[in-house]
């Protein structure tokens, strides 16, 4: 079932994955940072994405700046308590992000109000936005605030999550491949 879900996704969405990777590579070419977010199991995926970019395990690939918005428990609980859970990702984006940065949100349902609000704020601020979701993509996939929507079209949360892991590892690999020719031309992000 897992393999079938992955094959179906990549057969239908390979071009979208490449387009999203090109967009992330462009974020890094502009000296931007990548932000990640998610709830529950998807928060673990958000952390995993950030770690992949911050700590590449493949020799010769440079570390790239990535911020996991789920990481600061004190901030999450403060904003959740004082303002509301729907704002937990908006507040740190306002404080840390700038035009030209990127935001990846992971949601199996596509209907997480806090991710949707963060995507809307990110778009308003000039960030590139990418959503990984499942099912029919939910409200996140239909939002004009999401530039790249990668929807795993199954109702199985397990298959969605397994496919998300494959998607973000492929995104990571493609981004490094796209940036590889920049190495040596600059002393910045492109150099190890």
N, CA, C and O of each residue as an XYZ file, in Angstrom:
768
protein
N       0.820     -1.205      0.000
C       0.000      0.000      0.000
C       0.860      1.264      0.000
O       0.568      2.231     -0.704
N       1.920      1.235      0.800
C       2.811      2.397      0.880
C       3.465      2.668     -0.470
O       3.502      3.810     -0.928
N       3.971      1.640     -1.093
C       4.624      1.780     -2.392
C       3.631      2.246     -3.454
O       3.965      3.075     -4.300
N       2.417      1.715     -3.410
C       1.381      2.118     -4.365
C       1.055      3.599     -4.221
O       0.913      4.305     -5.219
N       0.936      4.072     -2.977
C       0.638      5.490     -2.738
C       1.763      6.382     -3.256
O       1.505      7.420     -3.865
N       2.999      5.981     -3.018
C       4.144      6.769     -3.491
C       4.192      6.795     -5.021
O       4.394      7.849     -5.624
N       4.006      5.635     -5.637
C       4.025      5.578     -7.106
C       2.935      6.461     -7.694
O       3.174      7.188     -8.658
N       1.749      6.402     -7.121
C       0.625      7.206     -7.621
C       0.924      8.697     -7.471
O       0.660      9.482     -8.382
N       1.476      9.083     -6.320
C       1.780     10.500     -6.113
C       2.803     10.991     -7.124
O       2.570     11.996     -7.796
N       3.924     10.305     -7.243
C       4.989     10.791     -8.117
C       4.623     10.688     -9.598
O       5.117     11.469    -10.411
N       3.761      9.733     -9.954
C       3.298      9.643    -11.342
C       2.471     10.875    -11.714
O       2.502     11.331    -12.857
N       1.732     11.409    -10.738
C       0.856     12.556    -11.000
C       1.479     13.905    -10.682
O       1.069     14.923    -11.240
N       2.481     13.925     -9.776
C       2.946     15.215     -9.251
C       4.448     15.460     -9.381
O       4.979     16.359     -8.728
N       5.132     14.691    -10.197
C       6.590     14.852    -10.320
C       6.963     16.275    -10.730
O       7.905     16.846    -10.180
N       6.246     16.849    -11.676
C       6.568     18.206    -12.139
C       6.357     19.235    -11.029
O       7.113     20.202    -10.926
N       5.334     19.029    -10.200
C       5.096     19.946     -9.081
C       6.227     19.859     -8.052
O       6.638     20.872     -7.485
N       6.721     18.654     -7.818
C       7.830     18.478     -6.877
C       9.066     19.196     -7.398
O       9.747     19.882     -6.636
N       9.363     19.050     -8.674
C      10.518     19.741     -9.262
C      10.328     21.253     -9.181
O      11.273     21.975     -8.862
N       9.123     21.740     -9.463
C       8.855     23.184     -9.388
C       9.049     23.699     -7.957
O       9.609     24.776     -7.755
N       8.586     22.930     -6.968
C       8.764     23.327     -5.569
C      10.243     23.339     -5.195
O      10.694     24.238     -4.487
N      11.000     22.351     -5.664
C      12.443     22.308     -5.390
C      13.141     23.519     -6.007
O      14.020     24.111     -5.382
N      12.760     23.887     -7.213
C      13.344     25.075     -7.866
C      13.033     26.330     -7.048
O      13.881     27.211     -6.907
N      11.826     26.406     -6.517
C      11.448     27.559     -5.701
C      12.268     27.625     -4.411
O      12.690     28.706     -3.999
N      12.494     26.474     -3.772
C      13.312     26.451     -2.555
C      14.758     26.819     -2.887
O      15.391     27.578     -2.153
N      15.275     26.289     -3.981
C      16.644     26.638     -4.392
C      16.760     28.141     -4.609
O      17.775     28.743     -4.259
N      15.735     28.743     -5.180
C      15.760     30.200     -5.412
C      15.749     30.964     -4.092
O      16.386     32.011     -3.977
N      15.032     30.448     -3.099
C      15.056     31.058     -1.755
C      16.503     31.119     -1.259
O      16.957     32.152     -0.769
N      17.211     30.009     -1.392
C      18.598     29.965     -0.915
C      19.527     30.812     -1.776
O      20.472     31.403     -1.254
N      19.286     30.884     -3.060
C      20.112     31.748     -3.916
C      19.984     33.216     -3.513
O      20.918     33.998     -3.688
N      18.821     33.584     -2.973
C      18.582     34.968     -2.524
C      19.012     35.164     -1.072
O      18.673     36.173     -0.453
N      19.761     34.195     -0.525
C      20.190     34.246      0.873
C      19.020     34.223      1.853
O      19.091     34.799      2.939
N      17.950     33.554      1.457
C      16.795     33.418      2.332
C      16.924     32.215      3.245
O      17.882     31.447      3.169
N      15.937     32.073      4.107
C      15.866     30.943      5.022
C      14.574     30.184      4.766
O      13.599     30.738      4.259
N      14.585     28.918      5.123
C      13.410     28.074      4.995
C      12.820     27.854      6.388
O      13.536     27.484      7.319
N      11.529     28.081      6.525
C      10.816     27.831      7.770
C       9.922     26.608      7.566
O       9.417     26.382      6.466
N       9.727     25.821      8.626
C       8.885     24.631      8.551
C       7.891     24.619      9.708
O       8.146     25.190     10.768
N       6.743     23.950      9.485
C       5.713     23.895     10.533
C       4.796     22.701     10.303
O       4.656     22.213      9.182
N       4.179     22.245     11.378
C       3.206     21.159     11.315
C       2.667     20.875     12.708
O       3.209     21.360     13.702
N       1.610     20.095     12.778
C       0.980     19.709     14.049
C       1.117     18.208     14.270
O       1.078     17.437     13.312
N       1.276     17.791     15.508
C       1.312     16.372     15.829
C       2.437     15.656     15.105
O       3.587     16.091     15.157
N       2.110     14.548     14.423
C       3.122     13.821     13.664
C       3.748     14.685     12.591
O       4.924     14.521     12.266
N       2.974     15.606     12.038
C       3.510     16.510     11.012
C       4.505     17.503     11.592
O       5.351     18.026     10.868
N       4.412     17.771     12.900
C       5.434     18.625     13.522
C       6.771     17.898     13.537
O       7.826     18.522     13.424
N       6.720     16.563     13.677
C       7.956     15.772     13.597
C       8.536     15.844     12.192
O       9.753     15.927     12.024
N       7.668     15.813     11.177
C       8.135     15.975      9.804
C       8.718     17.368      9.587
O       9.729     17.511      8.899
N       8.101     18.389     10.161
C       8.635     19.749     10.045
C      10.039     19.822     10.642
O      10.935     20.443     10.070
N      10.221     19.181     11.800
C      11.541     19.142     12.425
C      12.532     18.400     11.540
O      13.675     18.831     11.386
N      12.101     17.290     10.961
C      12.960     16.469     10.107
C      13.410     17.266      8.878
O      14.579     17.213      8.497
N      12.491     17.997      8.267
C      12.839     18.820      7.101
C      13.917     19.827      7.473
O      14.923     19.952      6.774
N      13.710     20.542      8.567
C      14.684     21.555      8.984
C      16.049     20.930      9.245
O      17.071     21.484      8.839
N      16.074     19.787      9.916
C      17.346     19.118     10.207
C      18.054     18.702      8.928
O      19.274     18.839      8.827
N      17.309     18.195      7.949
C      17.932     17.784      6.684
C      18.694     18.943      6.049
O      19.813     18.766      5.568
N      18.085     20.133      6.049
C      18.746     21.284      5.433
C      19.876     21.827      6.298
O      20.903     22.261      5.776
N      19.695     21.805      7.609
C      20.719     22.321      8.520
C      21.927     21.398      8.650
O      23.053     21.855      8.848
N      21.679     20.103      8.537
C      22.735     19.126      8.789
C      22.737     18.076      7.678
O      22.319     16.940      7.898
N      23.207     18.453      6.482
C      23.207     17.489      5.385
C      24.192     16.353      5.662
O      25.345     16.588      6.023
N      23.719     15.127      5.487
C      24.575     13.981      5.791
C      25.390     13.536      4.584
O      26.265     12.679      4.709
N      25.114     14.105      3.429
C      25.866     13.761      2.231
C      27.107     14.635      2.143
O      27.000     15.860      2.193
N      28.267     14.039      2.015
C      29.533     14.762      1.970
C      29.528     15.789      0.853
O      29.101     15.511     -0.268
N      30.010     16.977      1.177
C      30.145     18.029      0.187
C      28.929     18.921      0.031
O      28.983     19.923     -0.681
N      27.848     18.575      0.679
C      26.666     19.426      0.588
C      26.660     20.406      1.763
O      26.834     20.002      2.913
N      26.460     21.693      1.473
C      26.531     22.694      2.542
C      25.279     22.695      3.418
O      24.191     22.324      2.978
N      25.460     23.113      4.645
C      24.325     23.350      5.523
C      23.587     24.580      5.011
O      24.206     25.566      4.613
N      22.271     24.513      5.025
C      21.441     25.626      4.559
C      20.517     26.049      5.696
O      20.022     25.194      6.431
N      20.276     27.336      5.853
C      19.490     27.804      6.994
C      18.023     27.372      6.929
O      17.327     27.607      5.941
N      17.584     26.744      7.997
C      16.193     26.300      8.115
C      15.766     26.444      9.572
O      16.538     26.146     10.484
N      14.548     26.897      9.784
C      14.028     27.138     11.128
C      12.739     26.341     11.303
O      11.778     26.522     10.556
N      12.732     25.461     12.297
C      11.535     24.682     12.622
C      10.685     25.498     13.593
O      11.064     25.678     14.750
N       9.541     25.989     13.128
C       8.684     26.830     13.962
C       8.047     26.068     15.118
O       7.490     26.683     16.027
N       8.120     24.745     15.096
C       7.574     23.928     16.179
C       8.541     23.778     17.349
O       8.158     23.260     18.398
N       9.769     24.215     17.192
C      10.823     23.879     18.148
C      10.726     24.590     19.495
O      11.156     24.035     20.506
N      10.178     25.792     19.537
C      10.185     26.578     20.770
C       8.886     26.365     21.552
O       7.886     27.042     21.313
N       8.918     25.429     22.474
C       7.721     25.063     23.238
C       7.211     26.232     24.064
O       6.000     26.425     24.168
N       8.097     27.010     24.649
C       7.662     28.153     25.464
C       6.890     29.157     24.614
O       5.853     29.669     25.037
N       7.401     29.438     23.404
C       6.716     30.377     22.524
C       5.381     29.812     22.064
O       4.376     30.523     22.061
N       5.359     28.533     21.673
C       4.118     27.921     21.202
C       3.031     27.984     22.273
O       1.888     28.342     21.992
N       3.402     27.632     23.496
C       2.401     27.610     24.562
C       2.018     29.025     24.993
O       0.871     29.258     25.375
N       2.941     29.958     24.941
C       2.608     31.349     25.288
C       1.606     31.924     24.290
O       0.582     32.483     24.683
N       1.903     31.785     23.009
C       0.989     32.313     21.995
C      -0.332     31.552     22.021
O      -1.400     32.157     21.928
N      -0.265     30.229     22.147
C      -1.494     29.436     22.215
C      -2.377     29.857     23.372
O      -3.596     29.938     23.225
N      -1.782     30.123     24.509
C      -2.525     30.518     25.699
C      -3.017     31.963     25.618
O      -4.173     32.242     25.935
N      -2.149     32.879     25.196
C      -2.466     34.300     25.250
C      -3.266     34.808     24.059
O      -4.107     35.695     24.205
N      -3.007     34.245     22.877
C      -3.638     34.758     21.664
C      -4.565     33.726     21.029
O      -5.642     34.065     20.539
N      -4.139     32.471     21.044
C      -4.926     31.399     20.444
C      -4.050     30.491     19.604
O      -3.075     30.936     18.999
N      -4.408     29.209     19.572
C      -3.603     28.204     18.882
C      -3.474     28.499     17.391
O      -2.482     28.117     16.769
N      -4.458     29.168     16.816
C      -4.402     29.481     15.388
C      -3.261     30.429     15.041
O      -2.940     30.589     13.864
N      -2.645     31.056     16.028
C      -1.610     32.059     15.789
C      -0.190     31.584     16.121
O       0.755     32.366     16.021
N      -0.027     30.310     16.515
C       1.277     29.871     17.025
C       2.403     29.935     15.991
O       3.570     30.054     16.365
N       2.075     29.859     14.707
C       3.114     29.955     13.684
C       3.211     31.357     13.099
O       4.252     31.739     12.564
N       2.133     32.121     13.198
C       2.118     33.487     12.665
C       3.087     34.377     13.434
O       3.870     35.113     12.832
N       3.037     34.313     14.749
C       3.867     35.205     15.571
C       5.362     35.055     15.285
O       6.033     36.066     15.074
N       5.919     33.827     15.268
C       7.353     33.730     14.975
C       7.697     34.105     13.534
O       8.800     34.583     13.268
N       6.768     33.894     12.603
C       7.026     34.334     11.225
C       7.175     35.850     11.173
O       8.086     36.370     10.529
N       6.277     36.552     11.851
C       6.343     38.016     11.874
C       7.689     38.474     12.430
O       8.291     39.421     11.923
N       8.153     37.796     13.472
C       9.394     38.201     14.137
C      10.651     37.808     13.368
O      11.645     38.533     13.413
N      10.630     36.673     12.663
C      11.870     36.130     12.109
C      11.964     36.131     10.592
O      13.066     36.199     10.047
N      10.835     36.058      9.899
C      10.875     35.893      8.447
C      10.923     37.238      7.729
O      10.582     38.284      8.281
N      11.364     37.162      6.473
C      11.406     38.354      5.628
C      11.046     37.947      4.202
O      11.058     36.766      3.855
N      10.730     38.937      3.395
C      10.437     38.670      1.987
C      11.604     37.907      1.370
O      12.768     38.221      1.619
N      11.276     36.909      0.568
C      12.313     36.096     -0.059
C      12.591     34.794      0.661
O      13.246     33.913      0.104
N      12.107     34.651      1.892
C      12.250     33.389      2.618
C      11.221     32.390      2.094
O      10.397     32.727      1.244
N      11.274     31.164      2.606
C      10.325     30.129      2.219
C       9.675     29.497      3.430
O      10.238     29.512      4.524
N       8.490     28.943      3.238
C       7.752     28.281      4.313
C       7.163     26.975      3.793
O       6.422     26.963      2.811
N       7.503     25.868      4.470
C       6.895     24.577      4.174
C       5.996     24.203      5.348
O       6.435     24.196      6.498
N       4.731     23.891      5.050
C       3.796     23.410      6.060
C       3.367     21.996      5.733
O       3.052     21.683      4.585
N       3.354     21.142      6.744
C       2.985     19.740      6.574
C       1.701     19.476      7.347
O       1.625     19.754      8.544
N       0.686     18.938      6.662
C      -0.599     18.644      7.286
C      -1.252     17.473      6.561
O      -1.459     17.543      5.349
N      -1.579     16.409      7.269
C      -2.172     15.250      6.601
C      -3.580     15.561      6.095
O      -3.984     15.051      5.051
N      -4.324     16.383      6.815
C      -5.705     16.698      6.431
C      -5.784     17.866      5.454
O      -6.678     17.924      4.610
N      -4.833     18.801      5.579
C      -4.914     20.030      4.801
C      -5.858     21.046      5.410
O      -6.131     22.081      4.803
N      -6.354     20.768      6.588
C      -7.358     21.647      7.203
C      -6.910     22.213      8.551
O      -7.742     22.428      9.433
N      -5.638     22.453      8.719
C      -5.118     22.995      9.978
C      -5.215     24.519      9.959
O      -4.492     25.171      9.206
N      -6.100     25.095     10.779
C      -6.276     26.555     10.754
C      -4.981     27.326     11.061
O      -4.752     28.398     10.501
N      -4.133     26.779     11.953
C      -2.905     27.506     12.286
C      -1.930     27.518     11.105
O      -1.215     28.502     10.916
N      -1.886     26.458     10.317
C      -1.048     26.456      9.121
C      -1.613     27.405      8.075
O      -0.866     28.144      7.434
N      -2.924     27.386      7.903
C      -3.552     28.269      6.919
C      -3.278     29.731      7.250
O      -2.945     30.514      6.361
N      -3.414     30.100      8.508
C      -3.124     31.492      8.907
C      -1.666     31.850      8.669
O      -1.358     32.958      8.231
N      -0.778     30.921      8.954
C       0.646     31.177      8.735
C       0.947     31.322      7.243
O       1.728     32.188      6.851
N       0.330     30.477      6.408
C       0.517     30.619      4.966
C       0.018     31.990      4.485
O       0.663     32.639      3.662
N      -1.122     32.416      5.003
C      -1.669     33.715      4.606
C      -0.730     34.856      5.011
O      -0.491     35.774      4.227
N      -0.203     34.796      6.225
C       0.738     35.822      6.693
C       2.026     35.763      5.877
O       2.571     36.798      5.494
N       2.513     34.547      5.611
C       3.743     34.387      4.837
C       3.586     34.983      3.442
O       4.484     35.671      2.956
N       2.456     34.725      2.798
C       2.217     35.260      1.457
C       2.175     36.781      1.501
O       2.729     37.451      0.629
N       1.518     37.317      2.517
C       1.447     38.771      2.711
C       2.846     39.367      2.889
O       3.102     40.490      2.453
N       3.745     38.621      3.525
C       5.104     39.093      3.793
C       6.071     38.850      2.629
O       7.204     39.329      2.663
N       5.639     38.115      1.604
C       6.490     37.873      0.446
C       7.319     36.610      0.500
O       8.372     36.533     -0.134
N       6.858     35.608      1.252
C       7.553     34.320      1.312
C       7.031     33.388      0.220
O       5.895     33.529     -0.232
N       7.856     32.446     -0.196
C       7.433     31.353     -1.056
C       6.811     30.297     -0.151
O       7.393     29.942      0.874
N       5.628     29.788     -0.519
C       4.907     28.873      0.359
C       4.669     27.524     -0.313
O       4.294     27.448     -1.483
N       4.900     26.455      0.464
C       4.768     25.087     -0.029
C       4.008     24.278      1.009
O       4.358     24.283      2.189
N       2.966     23.583      0.567
C       2.185     22.731      1.469
C       2.292     21.276      1.054
O       2.178     20.942     -0.126
N       2.512     20.413      2.040
C       2.425     18.967      1.860
C       1.174     18.537      2.613
O       1.076     18.729      3.825
N       0.215     17.954      1.893
C      -1.031     17.560      2.542
C      -1.497     16.218      2.000
O      -0.795     15.565      1.228
N      -2.690     15.818      2.417
C      -3.229     14.541      1.978
C      -4.708     14.635      1.700
O      -5.291     15.717      1.768
N      -5.326     13.498      1.383
C      -6.751     13.469      1.063
C      -7.033     14.281     -0.183
O      -6.454     14.029     -1.240
N      -7.932     15.269     -0.060
C      -8.203     16.164     -1.193
C      -7.408     17.468     -1.068
O      -7.608     18.400     -1.847
N      -6.516     17.524     -0.092
C      -5.687     18.713      0.112
C      -6.275     19.714      1.075
O      -5.561     20.574      1.591
N      -7.578     19.613      1.326
C      -8.235     20.493      2.284
C      -8.166     21.960      1.921
O      -7.907     22.319      0.773
N      -8.401     22.806      2.916
C      -8.426     24.259      2.703
C      -7.049     24.800      2.344
O      -6.944     25.817      1.658
N      -6.005     24.140      2.794
C      -4.647     24.587      2.486
C      -4.383     24.474      0.983
O      -3.805     25.381      0.385
N      -4.803     23.370      0.375
C      -4.572     23.165     -1.060
C      -5.372     24.146     -1.907
O      -4.961     24.480     -3.018
N      -6.503     24.606     -1.400
C      -7.343     25.545     -2.146
C      -6.993     27.006     -1.865
O      -7.562     27.909     -2.477
N      -6.075     27.234     -0.959
C      -5.753     28.602     -0.562
C      -4.862     29.298     -1.591
O      -3.874     28.718     -2.043
N      -5.196     30.522     -1.961
C      -4.320     31.290     -2.849
C      -3.006     31.682     -2.176
O      -2.096     32.179     -2.840
N      -2.900     31.464     -0.864
C      -1.672     31.780     -0.137
C      -0.611     30.693     -0.283
O       0.525     30.874      0.155
N      -0.973     29.566     -0.894
C      -0.032     28.458     -1.074
C       0.424     28.428     -2.530
O      -0.384     28.248     -3.442
N       1.730     28.608     -2.736
C       2.293     28.621     -4.085
C       2.400     27.224     -4.686
O       2.108     27.026     -5.866
N       2.817     26.258     -3.874
C       3.037     24.885     -4.337
C       2.325     23.943     -3.388
O       2.667     23.862     -2.208
N       1.328     23.227     -3.907
C       0.541     22.321     -3.092
C       0.801     20.888     -3.547
O       0.457     20.513     -4.668
N       1.405     20.094     -2.676
C       1.749     18.706     -2.974
C       0.819     17.807     -2.169
O       1.019     17.604     -0.971
N      -0.198     17.272     -2.835
C      -1.268     16.529     -2.172
C      -1.123     15.035     -2.442
O      -1.104     14.599     -3.593
N      -1.022     14.258     -1.364
C      -1.014     12.795     -1.459
C      -2.472     12.355     -1.368
O      -3.086     12.424     -0.304
N      -3.014     11.905     -2.486
C      -4.452     11.676     -2.601
C      -4.867     10.295     -2.087
O      -5.177      9.389     -2.860
N      -4.863     10.168     -0.773
C      -5.360      8.968     -0.101
C      -5.913      9.402      1.253
O      -5.535     10.448      1.782
N      -6.803      8.598      1.802
C      -7.365      8.909      3.114
C      -6.591      8.261      4.253
O      -6.899      8.496      5.421
N      -5.590      7.446      3.927
C      -4.799      6.781      4.955
C      -3.716      7.732      5.481
O      -2.805      8.120      4.750
N      -3.834      8.092      6.746
C      -2.842      8.987      7.354
C      -1.451      8.375      7.278
O      -0.473      9.084      7.043
N      -1.356      7.064      7.476
C      -0.046      6.404      7.422
C       0.576      6.539      6.037
O       1.757      6.864      5.917
N      -0.221      6.288      4.975
C       0.319      6.389      3.609
C       0.691      7.830      3.279
O       1.687      8.078      2.599
N      -0.116      8.788      3.764
C       0.192     10.204      3.534
C       1.531     10.551      4.177
O       2.399     11.142      3.534
N       1.697     10.185      5.440
C       2.934     10.507      6.149
C       4.138      9.826      5.517
O       5.202     10.433      5.399
N       3.981      8.583      5.115
C       5.099      7.871      4.469
C       5.485      8.549      3.157
O       6.667      8.654      2.830
N       4.503      8.999      2.424
C       4.783      9.686      1.169
C       5.399     11.062      1.422
O       6.278     11.496      0.678
N       4.940     11.750      2.471
C       5.535     13.046      2.810
C       7.034     12.908      3.069
O       7.823     13.749      2.638
N       7.423     11.849      3.771
C       8.852     11.621      4.034
C       9.621     11.505      2.717
O      10.683     12.107      2.555
N       9.084     10.738      1.792
C       9.748     10.601      0.487
C       9.800     11.940     -0.239
O      10.820     12.278     -0.840
N       8.707     12.707     -0.191
C       8.653     14.002     -0.889
C       9.710     14.947     -0.359
O      10.453     15.542     -1.140
N       9.795     15.098      0.966
C      10.743     16.107      1.446
C      12.188     15.651      1.332
O      13.082     16.493      1.240
N      12.446     14.360      1.334
C      13.813     13.927      1.061
C      14.181     14.185     -0.398
O      15.312     14.570     -0.696
N      13.242     13.976     -1.298
C      13.499     14.273     -2.710
C      13.636     15.774     -2.922
O      14.503     16.207     -3.680
N      12.802     16.575     -2.271
C      12.955     18.037     -2.359
C      14.350     18.449     -1.916
O      15.017     19.237     -2.586
N      14.791     17.906     -0.768
C      16.120     18.227     -0.239
C      17.204     17.882     -1.256
O      18.099     18.688     -1.512
N      17.125     16.694     -1.830
C      18.124     16.247     -2.788
C      18.110     17.119     -4.042
O      19.166     17.506     -4.542
N      16.926     17.427     -4.546
C      16.816     18.268     -5.741
C      17.350     19.679     -5.484
O      18.029     20.250     -6.337
N      17.048     20.233     -4.325
C      17.538     21.580     -4.002
C      19.064     21.602     -4.032
O      19.659     22.508     -4.616
N      19.694     20.623     -3.413
C      21.157     20.568     -3.426
C      21.697     20.354     -4.837
O      22.728     20.923     -5.197
N      21.024     19.554     -5.623
C      21.451     19.340     -7.004
C      21.351     20.640     -7.793
O      22.254     20.977     -8.560
N      20.251     21.371     -7.605
C      20.064     22.639     -8.307
C      21.084     23.696     -7.876
O      21.501     24.533     -8.677
N      21.478     23.645     -6.599
C      22.452     24.630     -6.092
C      23.898     24.227     -6.368
O      24.803     25.047     -6.215
N      24.127     22.988     -6.768
C      25.491     22.470     -6.907
C      26.333     23.295     -7.863
O      27.516     23.519     -7.608
N      25.746     23.747     -8.949
C      26.545     24.513     -9.909
C      26.903     25.900     -9.380
O      27.786     26.557     -9.931
N      26.232     26.354     -8.322
C      26.559     27.642     -7.707
C      27.834     27.563     -6.868
O      28.494     28.576     -6.635
N      28.173     26.367     -6.420
C      29.357     26.218     -5.565
C      30.596     26.641     -6.331
O      30.768     26.303     -7.502
N      31.431     27.364     -5.668
C      32.654     27.823     -6.306
C      32.482     29.161     -7.004
O      33.456     29.894     -7.178
N      31.249     29.497     -7.410
C      31.018     30.796     -8.044
C      30.886     31.887     -6.994
O      31.172     33.053     -7.263
N      30.449     31.505     -5.784
C      30.313     32.475     -4.704
C      30.920     31.902     -3.451
O      31.150     30.696     -3.355
N      31.177     32.753     -2.504
C      31.690     32.291     -1.214
C      30.571     32.154     -0.195
O      30.822     32.000      1.000
N      29.331     32.211     -0.675
C      28.199     32.179      0.235
C      27.591     30.790      0.293
O      28.320     29.801      0.371
N      26.280     30.699      0.256
C      25.552     29.461      0.482
C      25.982     28.317     -0.425
O      25.879     27.153     -0.038
N      26.461     28.628     -1.619
C      26.807     27.581     -2.560
C      28.081     26.828     -2.213
O      28.316     25.744     -2.747
N      28.908     27.377     -1.334
C      30.190     26.730     -1.006
C      30.051     25.887      0.254
O      29.369     26.298      1.193
N      30.694     24.692      0.294
C      30.609     23.861      1.497
C      31.387     24.469      2.659
O      31.420     23.896      3.748
